[in-house]
Amino acid sequence: MVNILPIASGKGGVGKSATAVNLAITLAKSGKNVVLADFDFGGANLHTLLGLKNNHAGMGNFIYKQTSELSDLLQFTGIPNLRFIAGDCLYPGTANMDAGTKKRVIRKLNALDADYVILDLGAGTTYNTLDFYLMTYNSILVSTPELTSILNAYSFLKAASFRFFMKQFKVKSDERRFIDEFLRASSSGTESSFIELVQKTAENFRDTCQKPLLELEKFRPQVIINMGSTSGDLEMAKRLRALVQKKLGLKMDFVGFLPKDDKISLAVALRTPLAISDPDSQFVRAVQTASERILQHTYEYNEFESYDADINENDLQILSEEFEESKSEFSGYEE
């Protein structure tokens, strides 16, 4: 069985892609057959971190049906056990993927011959990013310990939680209509509490809500804190976990605490991942520890009822906290 491991971030600039690349290399060095795929459809540039030229067919070729198999897009990286699928940003509109295309991508990802398929997703909470992030129950979110980054991580997980629960129900079902009304009420000034939504849905749809509730118990995101340096940074991570538990009712696992390392910027400039140029660096050793924890998990495919996009973009904004309100709430929260 292939383990599909999506990696996302609440905002850009947190070192998500560098983390994904070095994690993929570390897993490949451990003997696992790894595919690293660039799923940042709005700005694909993962090939530069690997030192590869942007002259190979990528996801755009698959999305626009110039090839029918993702395996046709695999290219060798020069690193044993590691192959790469380019994102290909040459096709305008690639980021706006319809539900049928999304299903086709997901089906072919599950058919790849690999132990791990790592997806480097775009930052933020677009439909594509959320849906690919939610392919597995334990996908990874990268954040720095900086307050704004932590708040964006929390907002991402909140949006992902609403999306996860909503997609357990069929399109145009009574349950979906109930959720839509809840979100509209939220836009009218009522606080959009995820726990409240789950409770009210369970009360109104006892017969059909049992399976979604069981699925929700499986949803346990994993977090990597990047650019850490002090014990206070680790405390910020712990407070994020406590806040997610309190406000979303979700359990969350930390699989990595990566130190700030100026060598990362140099590695990007030289187009050589740090796991290759300096495998004994503190950063790479921390990535190794994260990979050992990841190897203890199975990243099970989460098959939703649908992959539609029938809520509007405003709803996703409703699910995110107002920045100042979140800042106050988070700063004042006691574990």
Helices and strands as residue ranges (DSSP letters): E 3-9, H 16-29, E 34-39, H 46-50, H 59-63, G 70-73, E 75-76, E 82-85, H 99-111, E 116-121, H 127-133, E 140-143, H 147-166, H 174-187, H 194-204, H 210-218, E 222-228, H 231-248, E 253-259, H 263-270, H 274-277, H 282-294, H 313-319, H 323-331
